[in-house]
């Protein structure tokens, strides 16, 4: 059985980012910040957050967070490769 953290982490590796609405629609996750916390702890992942804005169904302004997975540092720099 795949955990919510695994599902979201796999999604992030493919797409790079996710919002709470996407997590709910695609994976049935109701509270994405908890899953992001688990990913940070389990995978040592780091995130950027981007504040998104829009309107709800009543035309009112709303905002939400978009979680963006930071690439992991590999320690390898192509300009320092052995010659």
LINMO-V539932 format. One record per residue. RES is the residue in one small letter. PHI is phi in whole degrees, 0 to 359 (999 if undefined). NEAR is the number of other ideal C-beta (glycine too) atoms within 12 Angstrom. D_CENTER is the distance of its C-alpha to the mean C-alpha in Angstrom with 1 decimal. Layout:
res:phi:near:d_center
RES:PHI:NEAR:D_CENTER
RES:PHI:NEAR:D_CENTER
//
This chain:
res:phi:near:d_center
x:999:5:20.8
x:270:11:17.0
x:280:17:15.1
x:300:28:12.2
x:298:25:10.2
x:296:19:11.5
x:300:24:10.7
x:291:40:7.0
x:298:31:7.1
x:298:19:9.6
x:301:28:7.9
x:296:34:5.3
x:294:18:8.7
x:275:13:10.4
x:258:18:8.8
x:90:19:6.6
x:206:25:4.4
x:201:37:4.7
x:248:30:7.3
x:299:27:9.4
x:296:20:12.0
x:297:25:10.3
x:299:32:9.4
x:289:18:13.0
x:294:14:14.6
x:274:19:13.4
x:234:26:13.1
x:71:14:15.2
x:272:28:12.8
x:268:14:14.5
x:224:16:12.7
x:300:34:8.9
x:304:22:9.4
x:293:18:11.6
x:291:33:9.3
x:299:34:6.8
x:300:18:10.3
x:297:22:11.5
x:295:32:9.0
x:301:21:10.1
x:288:14:13.6
x:280:16:13.9
x:254:23:12.2
x:53:14:12.9
x:275:26:9.5
x:239:18:9.1
x:229:28:6.9
x:255:17:8.4
x:238:21:8.5
x:237:17:10.6
x:278:14:13.0
x:256:20:13.8
x:231:13:17.4
x:185:15:19.4
x:237:12:22.1
x:275:12:22.2
x:293:7:24.9
x:261:7:27.5
x:82:8:27.0
x:273:10:25.7
x:291:11:23.2
x:222:17:19.9
x:224:16:16.6
x:206:23:13.1
x:262:23:9.8
x:249:26:7.2
x:269:35:4.0
x:242:21:4.7
x:287:28:5.1
x:280:18:8.8
x:295:13:11.4
x:282:15:13.5
x:286:10:17.0
x:267:8:19.5
x:86:7:22.5
x:264:10:24.2
x:242:9:25.4
x:299:8:27.1
x:280:7:29.7
x:251:9:30.8
x:291:7:31.5
x:295:7:35.0
x:255:4:37.7
//
